[in-house]
Amino acid sequence: MATAGGLFLPRRLFSRNIRGCTVAAFSCILFRKSCFAFASIPTNHKFGAASTVLQMSTSTCASTLTVAQFPCLSDNYGYLIHDEASGQTAAIDTPCARTYQKELKKRGWKLTHIFNTHHHYDHVGGNEELKTDGVTIYGPVNEQSKIPGIDVAVGAGDTVQFGESTGTVMDVGGHTLGHIAYFFPREKWVFVGDSLFALGCGKMFEGTPAQFWTSLKGLRELPDDTTVYCAHEYTESNAKFAFSVEPGNAELQQRVEEVKAKRVRGEPTVPSLLGEEKKTNPFLRVDISDEIRNNVGVKDGDSDADAFGKVRHAKDTFRG
């Protein structure tokens, strides 16, 4: 089945060379120059009617990193990044230590790093139990007193070395004041925690509209083919709100139907591509969509940050 920018070959074990990248997997989704593979395995962990474990690997020819994605708690996603060359493994946040331990054991990986995005318990709750000899915990500099076991505090513009890859730390404050994201430019991955969701963004618990809007604009500047790994399966709910404020968006209409179909099949809607978020996520479109602005009551003289605040308030009170 052809997709925008690539080809999807389902349920077939193969090994071949695609644009210089060797791929061996159950399935292959080719997006531009990156090769993606996934295997979907049913589990009894419930995200709505059904759930899956999604294991993804990616190669950009130079990279040896693999991402494993799995459900945690009621609606969190856990992530492990593994570098084949060095044997290092990083957890992106730690919603549940027991789940991470199970996933590590299943894959034969040894945890070496924890990259925390913010201080909420469903992101740092497993830190202390998972921190053993050789595990280094990184976390936001502006929340370091709230990050259990933190070893290295990082902020905007800092880099983290993981295996043969380098991640850049981004300030994405708004959900919490010191929230950060980890962007891996070679792989074109960004781990955003609760700052940006598929078709949504996090609640503004601590920040201001101006701060949060600045953060989202920074994420929006990343390349369209960046893969966005967010922390929760909220997409179906987010889709209902997005459609309520921009029903005339044809690309959103199509995406809403795709999200519904995935959830009926028990499939994850995460990760997503940043390019599709730019076209359909109302929180990235408050400065470019007159339809959204009109539907949330943006007035002449309101700044774009004001407009974002009104969209966020509309989502907070949405009962659709």
N, C-alpha and C positions, 0 to 999 in steps of 0.2 A: 504494500500500500504506500503510495507516494505521500509525502508530507512537505510542508513548506521548508525548503532548504535541505531536504534529505530523503531517506528511504527507510521504511520500517519493514523488517523481515521477521515475522513472528514464529516462535516455538520451533526453532530449527538450530541444532548444534552445528557450528561450522567454524572454520578458520580460514581467513583470507586477508588479502591486503587491500585496504581502501585508502586511496590518496596517500600512500606511504605509511599508513598505520596498520599494524597487524591486529586483527580482532578475532578473539575466540570466545564465543558465548552462546547462550540460548537464543538471544534475539539481538538485533542491532538497530539502534536508532541513530542515524547519521545526521548531525546538525552541522552544516558548514564543514569545518576542518576537524571537528572533534568527533570521536567515535564513542557512542554510549551503548551500554548493554544492561539489560535487567532480567532478573528472574523473579517471578511473583509466586509466593508460596502462601497458601492459606494458613491462618492462625486463628485461635479462638479469642484473641484480644479484640475487643469490640470498639470500632470507630463507627458508630451508627449501626447499620444492619450487619455489616461484615467488615473484615479488615484483611490486610495482606502485609507480609514482610517484603519490602522492596530492596533488593541489593543492586547497587549500581556500580559500574566501573567505567572509567573514562580514560582515554589516551589522547594526548595531543602530540604524539610521536616522541616528544622529549620527556613526558611525564610518566612516572611509574605509580601514580596514586590511584587508589580505589576508595569509593565511598560506599559504606553500608548504611542503609536507612531502615529503621524499624520502629514500631509503635511503643510508646511508654505511657504509663499512667492512663488517664481517660482519653486524652486527645493530643498529647505531645508526640513529636517525632524525635527519636534519638539518632545520632549520627556518629559513626566511627570512620575516620580517614586512615588508611593504611598505605605506607610507602614500602613497596616491594623491595626496593634496592637497599634500604637501611634497616628494614624490619620495624621501624617506628610506627606507632598507632596513636592517634589523637581522638579524644572524645570532644565533640562540640556540645558543651553543656552536659549536665548530668542529672536528668530528671529522676532516674531510678537506678541506684547502684546495682540491684539484683539483675535487672534486665541487661544492663551493660556487661556485667560479668558473664551472663549466659551467652550473649552475642560474641564476646571475646573468646570464650572457651570453644564455642561452635566453630569459629574460624581459625583457631590456633594462633591468635594474635596476642601480643603482650602490650598493655597500655603503657605509653611513655609520656603523653602530654594530655592536658585538659585545657581547652580553650573556652572560657566562660564569656558569655555576651553581656549578662547583667545579673543583678543580685537576687531576683525572685527565686523562691524556694524550688519551684519546678524546673529550675535551670542549674541550681547549685546543690540541690539536696543530696546528691550522691558523692560530692567531692571528697569528703573525709573518709568514707568507706573505700572509695576507689584509689585514694592516694596511698601508694605503697612505695617501696624503695625504687627510685628511678623514674617516678612520675612527677612531672613539673606542671604546676597549675598557673595558667596565665589568666588575667582578668582585667576589667576596666580600672584605670588608675583613679577615676573619680568615684569609684565604689569599692575600693580595695578593702576598706574596713568591714564590708559586708560579704566578702567572698571567702568562704571557709577554705583554709589551707593555702591561700594564694602565695605563690613564690615570686612571680614576675608581674608587675603592674604595667599595663600598656595603654597608650592613648592614640589619638589621631595622628597618623603619619608614621607611627612606629611599625616595625616589621617583625614578623616571627618566622624563624627558620624551622622548617619541618621537612626532614629528609633532604631531597634535592630541590624542594620548592620553597618559595618565599611568599608568605602572606602579608598583606598590608592591612593595618588596623584602620578602621573608619569610625569616626564619631557619628553615631546615629541616635543621639539622645532625644528623648521625647516621651517614650513609653516609661522609661526611667531616666533620671538626669544624666547618668554616666554610661548609658547603653553603648556598646560598640559592636561592629560587625567585622568579619574577617574575609578579605577579598584575596583570592589566589589568581593573579592575572594570567599566568601561563595556562592554567586549567580553565580559566573563565568561570570560576565558582565564587559565589558569595554566600556566606553563612550569616544570616541576618537576625537570628533570634526572634524576638517579638516586635521588631521595628517595622518590618514589611511582611505582609502575608500575601498569599495568592488571592488577588482581588480585594485586598484589604490592608489595614495596618493595625498596629497594636493600640490599645486604649492609652490615653494620655494620662497616666497616673501621677506623674511627677513633673513633666516638662510643661512648656508653653507652646501655643500654636506656632509662634515664630521659630522656636528651636526645632520642633518636630518637622515643620515644613522645610527648613534648611537641611535637615538630615535626609529627608526623602528626596529632595532635589539632588543631593550628593549621590544617592544611590541611582537615581534616574540617569545620571551622567555616565554610568558604566555602559559597556557595549551591549547592544541588543541581544547578542548570543550568550550573554552571561547566564549561567544557571543559578536560580535563586532557591536556596535551601532555607525555608522558614521552619518554625518550631511547632506549629499546630495544624491540625486538619480542621480548618474553619471555612474552607472554600465554599461549601454549599450555602451556608448562611451569608457569607460575604457576597456571593453572587446575587442573592435576592435583593440585598441592599443596593448593590451596584446597578442592577437593572431598574430599581425604583427611582434612581436619580439620573440615569442616562438611558432611557428605554429606546432612544433613537439610534444608538450605537450598534451598527450591524455586526461588527466584530464581537462586541459584547454579547449580543443575542446568540451568536453561534457558540461562544465559549460557555455560556450558561447551560446550553443544551449538552455540551460535551461534559461539563462538570456533573450534571444530573446523571448522565449515562455511566460515567465512571463510578459514581457512588452506588448506583443500582448494582453494578457488577462487583462492588466491594473493593475497588481499586483506589489507591491514593491519588490525590490531585496535586501533590507536591512531589518533586520540585516543579518549578515552572521556568520559562524563559523570560528574561527581563523585557525583551521586546514585546511579548504579549501583555505583560503588565502595563507597559507604557500605553498600549492601545486600549486597555479595558479596565484597568484599576482606577477607580474614581479618585483615590488619594494621590495619584500621580498625575491627575488631569485637571486639578482645580483651577489652573491658570490657563488652560487651553480649551476647555469645553464650556461654551455658553449655556448648554442645556443643564449641566450640573450646577453651574452658578445660579441659574434662574430657579432651579428646583429646591435649592437650599436657602434661598433668600439673600444672596449676595447683593449688596447695594453699591451704587456709584460711590467711589471714594474708599471702599473697602480694599485693603491690601490683599495680596495673594495669601499671606499668612492668616488674615482674617477669614478669607474664603475657606482655607483648609480647616480652620477652627469650626466653621459652620458645618462643613461636611462631617467632621469628626463628631460634633454634637448630634447631627442628624442620625448618624450610625448608632450612637449611644442610646438614642431614644426610639430606634426603629423596632417595630414589632411585627414586621411582615412575615 
